Amino acid sequence: MEQTPPTSIPLRHPMSSLVIGTISAAFFFWLAAVSFTTGQHPAATFGTTLCFVGLGLMALPMVADYFFARHHLSDEAIDFGRRFGGRGTMRWADVRLVRFSPTMKWFVLTDDASNKARVSSTLTGLPEFARLVLAHVPPEAIDKKTHKLLVDASLGRRPRVWL
């Protein structure tokens, strides 16, 4: 009898994340270049240039997330990617804490060894993630507010990203 492999559900950022991150970074780096090269105006100071460079750098994690923070779900585990590379696997049965970070707008799963998987609320496939967490993670590992957000997400209602 042939055994079928477990199904894998991909979670990834939508293309709009890459577009917004790339355009934002390019725009602020362009402003930094203009500010640096046209230093004739009194408002175009070195501090202004550094400010624009800083804003451009702040957009780069969004681009990095698009490429590296890709996850795969199964009934047994989540195979997750980290923002700046590296991968990990966390079995649902090993998850000891699930919480939602309202500042970063992602779900944080922590296992016995204190490994963390971060799942953004903007990923495609979020309802499947929520259903698997609710079905396989021990209920005592999920706090009440996060539980409500997971129930809503499993029904297709994402956590609010703005505000």
Salt bridges, closest charged atoms under 4 A:
ASP65 OD2 - HIS13 NE2 3.71
ASP65 OD1 - ARG83 NE 3.16
ASP75 OD1 - HIS136 NE2 3.81
ASP79 OD2 - ARG87 NH2 3.07
ASP94 OD2 - ARG91 NE 3.22
ASP112 OD1 - ARG96 NE 2.66
GLU128 OE2 - ARG131 NH2 3.85
ASP152 OD2 - LYS148 NZ 3.03
ASP152 OD1 - ARG157 NH2 2.97
